Structure formats: C-alpha cells, structure tokens
C-alpha cells in the first residue's frame, strides 16, 4: 500500500517505540526509531509532475536483539505498507556498548 509522509509518521509512532527525526537525544532509551529523508523521485506524464515519491531511511536503534524491530515490522505489515527487508549494522556510540541499528526503507507518495 502506498503511504504519504504524515501517515508514515503516525505509523512509526503506532509501533510503541520512541520516534525521532535525523537523530535521537543522548538521553533516549533503547530501542527507539530514527528516520531520515534519503531522496525523492517523481512521476511525470504529459510534461507535468503527477506526484513526488520521497524515500525514508528508518532505523530501529537497539542494545538488544533483532526482536526489537518486530513492533515496527508488525505496524508496517498491519497497514500493508511496502518496505525493504531489514538489515543490521553497528551504530556508532561514544561508549563501548554493543548498539545495533536495524534498517529498512519506505517510499512515500505525496
């Protein structure tokens, strides 16, 4: 299902995790969601732009396991929103904690 940016923000919050744009405050409790704008494509027809399609990077930042991204995955699937498969990678932290970000991408339609 296609989703616009405002609907995406509501969906992210419905996961029950804290949600931040671009970066979380240092005091944020794990796990939490951070989302960022990546790029935008557009759909053209007859020399006119019909709509824009922004892409958002969404990361569940966790000091736990992959089960921490399940609330987001369930929220996306409940609303039948298309998303890219989750991948995991290290998240830079100032301390020596093992912090992982579970990453997906969602393309919106505005």
N, C-alpha and C positions, 0 to 999 in steps of 0.2 A: 504494500500500500504506500502511496505517496503521502508525504507529510510536510507541512510547512515549518518554518523555524520556531514559531510560537508553540505549535503543537509538540515539536521536539523538546522544547524546554519543559513543558508540562509533563511529558512522558518521562524525562530524566528524573524529575522531582518525584514522580509517582513510584519510582524504584525504592524509595525509602532511604536512599543514601544522600548525603550532603552533596550539593552540586555547585561548582564554581566555573566561571569562565576564565580561560587563559592560565590562571594559577590559583592555587589554594593558599590561604594564610598558613603561616608556620604552625599555628595552634590547631589546625584541622585534625580531627580524629579519623583514623583509618577504619574501614575503607571509605573512600569518597570518589566522586566523579569530577573530572576536569574535562571541559570541551573547548575546542578551538576551531575557528574558521580556517579552512585549508585553501580552497579555490572556488571558482564559480564558472560553470558553463552556461550556455543559453540555447534555447530552442528558437530557431528562426523559420519563418515562412513568408514568402512574398516580400522579401526585403524588410520585414518587421520582426521584432523580437516578441515572441509569444509569451515566454516565461524564462525566469532565471532558475538555475539549479545549483545552489551553494552546497559544498561538501564540508562536513564537520568531522573532525578527529575527536573521538570520545575515549577517554581512558578511565578505568577504574583503578585507582591507586591503592595498593594494599600491602600490609605487612603480614598477610595470611596466605591462603592458598587460592587456587582458581575458583573455588566455590564462592569467593567474594564477588565475582562478577555475575553470578546467577540472578540476583534481583534485577539487574539491568537487562539481562538476556530475556528473562520472563516478561518484563514490561514491554520490550520490543516485540516479542512474539505474540503477546496478548493483543496488541494493536495491529499485528500483521505488517510491521514496518520492515522493509528490506534493510539489512545491514551486512557488512563484510564479516567474515569469520574472525573471531577473537584471536589475537596473537599476544604473546607475553614478552616483556623485555624489562631490563633493570631500570629503575627510576633513580635519578641522582638525588642523594640526600647528603646532608652535612655530617651526619653521624655514620657509624658503621653498621647500622641496621640493614637487614635484607628487605628492601622495598621493591615491589614489582608493580608494573603497570600492565593491565590487560586492555588491549587496544582494539577498537573497531572503528568503522567509518559509516556515516549515514549521509546520503544525499537527499537534500530537501528540494521542494518545488515552491517557488514564490511567484 
